Amino acid sequence: MNILIINAGSSSIKFQLMDVDSEETKIKGLVQRINQDNPEISWKIRKEKSKKKINIEDHRGGLKEVLDLLVDKENGVLESYDQIDAVGHRYVHGGEKFQDSTLIKDELMKDFEKLNHLAPLHNPNNLAGVRAIKELIPEVPNVAVFDTSFHSKLPPKAYVYPLPYELYEEKGIRRYGFHGTSHHYVSMEAADMINKPYEEAKIITCHMGNGISFSAIDGGHSVDTSLGFSTVCGIPMGTRSGDFDVGLVTHLIKSEGYSVDEVHEMIYKKSGLLGVSGISNDARDVEKAAWEEGNERAQLALDILHYKAKKYIGSYIAAMNGLDALVFTAGIGENGWESREAICKDMEYLGIKLDKEKNRVRGKKADVSKKNSPVRILAIPTNEELMIAKETKRVVNNL
């Protein structure tokens, strides 16, 4: 079954065509600089990379280039569009209405529009991708796979904020969680690696890239997660603050003279690793400054990140009354063995015993725990595209 996977951003479109049955990627690529100068499309077939300049103005033009590439006589991988069985769209926010991957019917498009305010930087672009595909290949079913849907079974005690209850009832203000496709994929992989039924496993997944979120997964369901209504809470990230005293927001506005926009810019774009280190939002740059140059603020930024991560892991073990596997994924989680070691340090009391030698791997699936560790510590590269393809197949097969 050939699934075309689309991830439409503000100025780019990631795409991948996958035979979901064999899990073979036939082609993957990126359309860049939509609505900007010198747009281009780049792609990879097996190990061969290619790219070319294109003339487009919007997402429709970009996706037309993608579809033309798929059936191109010289570079394509399909004979016709008829060989595309379904299109799976990465969709960031499903709100409370869409709590599972969903077939995108025409009558639901207005409901999708109503979600735009929940993720204004992402959902409108996701919707633009859906509209373009439905126009270009109208006979092919489209499925939305939401980042939030994996967290849809959070218990009320985890998703209701201790604010006036009408904010939840009337405005939908609650914890939603994100990176759900990644958490879902790596937690299933983890259960397989530890040879335990997914429905019986207690797993903590640590998605650590420029954006970071941790999830507690009990019996195959997310029961708590560190990101909430927004993507700024939880563990400190590249430029985002993570948790801090919310009273500081009103203090900065009322007593220090900051505007609402300035505070918003500060906590989303000027905090986290960048804010503390003053060097970069990229963990690799901060690590170099700390470990090779002895920069104390860079080291402090890393110490805060690792400390907050450790606290979330401990709290989730308490919430689930146990833990079978601790999983690290995404850029830092998959590649940063130093961060894995720092986070797991001094957690033996909780059954987390890291093997320092086995841990020195980057970008590979690996069990990095000691043989006698009650908790298996795993590094698992995420594969959100495969999860989107599997979810798309599941929805289409249930039509």
N, C-alpha and C positions, 0 to 999 in steps of 0.2 A: 504494500500500500504506500503510494507516494504522497508524502505530506510536505507542503510548502510552508515553512515557518517564517513568519514576518515579525520583526520588532521595529516599529516605526518610531523614531525620535524626532526632535524638533528640526534637525537639519541632516538627518541620516536615516538610512533603512538597513538594518541587518537582515540577511535572508539566508535560508538554508533549505535545500531540498533533500529529504531523507526518505529512504525506504524503511519505514518503521518496523516492518516485520524482521528484516535482517539487521536493523540498526546501522545501515550503511548510509553515510553522507555522500550524496552524488555530486553536490556542488554547494559551496558556501561563499558568501561575499558581503560586500558593503557598498551602499550608495552613499557618497559623502557630499557635503556642501550644497544641500538643497537650498534654494533661495539665496545662494551666495555665488561668488565668482569661482569659475573653474570647477564646476561639479564633475565628479568622476565615479565610475563604477569599477570595483576591484573584485576578483573572485579567485577561488582555489578549487581545482579538481584534482583529487588525490594529493600529490605534492607539488603540482604545477600551479604557479601563481601568475595572474595576468591582470591588467587594468587598462582602462581607456577613458578619455575625456568624453563627456556627454553634454547634450544641450537640453536641460530641463528647467522647469520653473517651480514645480510643486511635487507632492508625494505621488500624484497620479503619473506624472512623467517619469519619476524614478522607478515606480513599480512597473510601468510599461517597458522600461529598459531591462528590468529583471526578467520579466516574462519573455521578452524577445531573446534575451541571452539563453534562457532555458531551452529554447527550440532552435537556436542558431545552428545552421548546417555545419559550421566549422567548429564552434566552441560549445555548442549546446549538449545537453544530456537527455533530452526528450525529443520525440518525433512530433508531438503536438500537445496542445494544452489539455487535450482529453486524457492524457496520462497523469494529470494532477488530480488526485482523488479528493483532496480536501486542503484547506488552508487553515493553519493554526496561528492565531495572533496572540502575541504576548500583550496582555492588558494589565496595567498596573493596579487599578482600583475598581473593585466591583461593588463597593458600598455594602449595605445590608441586603439589598435586593438580589444580587448575584453571588451566591455562596458556593457555587460549583461552576466548573467549566460549562459554557453555554453555547448552543447553536445560535448564530446571529441571524435571526429572522428580521424581515423588513419592519414588522410591527414593533420590534424592540429598539429600533434605532433612537427613538425619542428618549427611552429609558437610559440608553447609553449616554446621550447628550447631558442628561441630568447629573451624571457622575463627574462631569468635567471639573466642577469646583472642588472636588475632593482631592484631585491630583492635577492641578492646572498646568504643570510643566510636562505631564506625561499623557494623561488621558485624551486630550484633544488631538495629539499626534497619533496615538493608537487608533482613534476613531477615523482620522484622515486615511490611515492605511486600510482600514476595513472598507470605507466607502470606495476607495480607488480599486481595490480588488473586486468588490461586488460589481463595479461598473465594467471592469476589463474582462473578467471571466465570470459572468453572472450565473452560470449553471453549476459552479463548483461550490460546495458547502463551506461556510466559514465558521470557525469556532473561536471563541474568546477564552483564553486561559488566564485567569486572574492571579496576580501576585498575592492578593488578599484571601483567596478562597480556601487555601490550606489552613488558615487560621480561623475559619468560620465556626468551628466547634469550640472555641474558647468558652469556658464557663463565665457566667456574668460576673463573678467575683474577680475575674482577671481582666474583663474588657470594660466594665463600667467604672468611670472615673468618680472619685469622691467629690464631685461638684454638684450643684443643684440638679436634681434628676431630670428636670424638664429639658436641660440641654441635650441629654441623650434622647428623650422621647420626641422632642420637637425638631431638633437640628441634627440628630445622628452623630453627636460628638461622643466618641468611644474609642477604645483601642481596636484597631483593625489589623495591624501587622503587615509586613511586607517580605519580599524575597521568598514567598511561599513556595514557588516552583523549585527553587534551589533546596530549601529545607526538606521538601517532600522527597526529592530525588535522592539526596545524600543519606537521609534517614532510612529509606528503603534499602539502599546499598549497604548501609551499616548493619541492618538486621541480617542481611544475607551473609556479610562477612563474619559476624559473630555466631552465625548458625542458630538464630533464635527467631521464632515466628514474629512477624512485624506487629501483630495484634497483641503480643505479650511483652514487647520490649520497651524499656525506658531509655530514651536517648536524648542527649543535648546536642544540638547542631549549632556550630559557631561559623556563621557566614561572615568572613572578614575580608572585605575589599576596601575600596575607598569609602563605601558605605558598609556599615556593620549591623548585623542583627543576630541575636541568639534566640533559639527556641527550645522549649521543653516539650518533648514529644512522648506521650504516654499511650500505649496501645494503638499506635498508628494515627493519633490525632495530636495536633498542636494544642497544648493546654495553657501555654503562656509564651509570650514573645516580647522582645525588648523594644522594638519599634511600636508606635502606637497609632494615634490619629494622624500624626505627622511622621516624617522621616528624620527628625532631629533629636529624638530622645534615645535613651539606652546607653550603650557604650560609646565613648568618644570616637569620632571618625576622622576622615581626612581633613574636612573643613567644618564639620558639624559638632556641636558641643557635647551631645549626649546629655544625661541627666545632670541637673544642677538645681539649686534653690530657685523655684519659680518666682519667689518674692523679689528676686533681683530684677526681673523684667519690669515690674511696676516701679521699683526703686530707680532704675536707670532712666525711666521715662519721667517720673514725677519729681525726683530729687536731683538727678544729674543732667537733665536737659536733653536727653537723647530722644529722637523721634521714633515712632513705631517702626518706620521703614529702616532706620539705622540699627535698631535692635534686631530686627528680622535679618538684616544683612549680616550682622555680627554673629548670631548664633548658627546661621546656616552656612555662611561662606568664609568667616574669618576666625573660626574657633577650632576645636579639635587639635590634631597634630600640628596644623599650621599655626593656630593661635598661640599655643604654648611654646612651641619650638621657635617660632618666628622665621622658620627656614623653608618649609615645604609641607604640602598636604600628602606627599608621597612617602609612605613608610620607608622605602629604600633610601631616600635622601636623608630622612631623619635618623635612620639607623647608622648611616655612614658618618653623619656629623657627630653622633653620640659615641660610637665605638671606635672610629678611626681618628677623630679630631678632638675627642674629649669635651664636646659641647654639653654643658650641664643642662641647659634648657631643653635640648633635644633628648637627653636622657630622661629628664623629668616628664616630657610628653609621652615617652614610651612607658615609663613607670606607671603613669596614670592610666594609660590604655590597658596595660596588663593587670593592674590592680582592680579596675572596674570589671574587666572580663572575669577575673577570678571570683569576684563578689556575685556576679550574675550566675555563674556556674554553681556556686554554693547554695544560692537561694533556690535554684531550680531543683537541685538534689533534694532539698528540704520539701519543696512543693510536691514532688513526685514520690517522696519517701523511698528514694533509691535511684540507682543509675546503672545501666548495663554498658552503655557506650558513650564516649565523648568524641564528637566529630568536628574536625577543622576543615573548612573549605573556602573557596574563592581565593583571590590573589594572595593575601597575607596568610590565610589559613592553609592553603595548599603548598605555598613556597617558603613561608617564613618559619623555618624550623626553630629559629631563635625565639620568636614570639611564642610558639607552642611550648617550648621549654620554660620560658619565663612564666607563662600562665599556669602551667602544671606544677611549678615548683611549690613545695611545702603543702601539697594537697593529698599526701599519702593517707592521712587520717580518714579522708573521704573515699579511699579506695582507688585513687588516681596515682598510678606509679608509672612514670615515663622512663623508657629506656633511651638514654641520651644518644647512644650510638645508632640505634635503629631509627631514631627521630631525624637524623641528618639526611633527609630526603626532600626534594623539591618537585612539585608537580606530578607526583605519582601516588597511586592508591597504595596505602601501606598501613599495617598495624604497628604502631610505634610504642606500644606498652610493654612493660616487663612481663615475663611469663607468669609471675605470681600476682599480677595486678587484677584485683576484682573487677575493675572497670577497664574495658578495652578502649584504648586511645587510638583514634583512626584519622589518617589524612586521606581525604577523598576528593579528587577533582570534581567540581560540579558539572552538570550537563543539563542546563535548563532547556536547551533545544530538544533534547531527547524526551524530556518530561512533557514538554508542550506537544510533541508529536504523539506520544502515548495517550495523552488526555484527549487530543483531537480525534484519534482513532476510536477511543472509547465512546465519545459522544456520537460520532458519525455511525458507528456500528449499532448504537441503541436507537437509531431513528425508526 
